[in-house]
């Protein structure tokens, strides 16, 4: 199953050459992109790869999409999105898919770098641990009391130690291993950021394994790579 089968860009281009995002896609206005289980975008810097991923994420309404703004309080960006369209795939009975899985998301390189930075900050670690406890049913007062316990301090110490011994690249791999799951649609923007060549290959192998072996019928990924040779070119 391929969740996202195709995406058509707006075929309208404003006469103003500076209108965003019209000017980014004026050379491909109205073009239809067809997707496979793994689709890799490639091109020169500034060619619109990241913008295209964000356009798709906004149109699909998935987690991680960045609000598109332009002059006119986003009016032109909204018009571009309204005039763009997409086609979802079909299920095993050849019936059109009605909605994307809830775990689908758009992951940007800055999201990954934020995760790396986050785990290095004591205050964020503290808030995360207490947040997890409150999710399990603790009240704020109980969480505050929990913060004074040996269990909390030991847990914080273990997390800090485990994160400090990993490089940024290893932390990035941990991020992907935690968040990339079969049965979802993912848009990845420069996922190789902070990864060594060896880990880039490792990530590519992980993606292929998820797409082709673990759940062949429940995967769709659109990614913008710089360094890894494309699996499927557009």
ABEGO torsion letter per residue (X at the ends): XBABABBBBBABBBABAABOAAAAAAAABGBBBBBBABBBBBEBBGAGAAAAAAAAAAAAGBBGBBBBBBBGGGAAAAAAAAABBBBBBBBAAGBBBABBBAABBBBBAAAAAAAAAAAABAAAAAAAAAAAAAAAGBBAAAAAAAAABAAAAAAAAAAAAAAAABBAAAAAAAAAAAABBBGBBBBBBGAABGBBAAAAAAAAAAAAAAAAAABAABBBBBBBBAABBBABBX
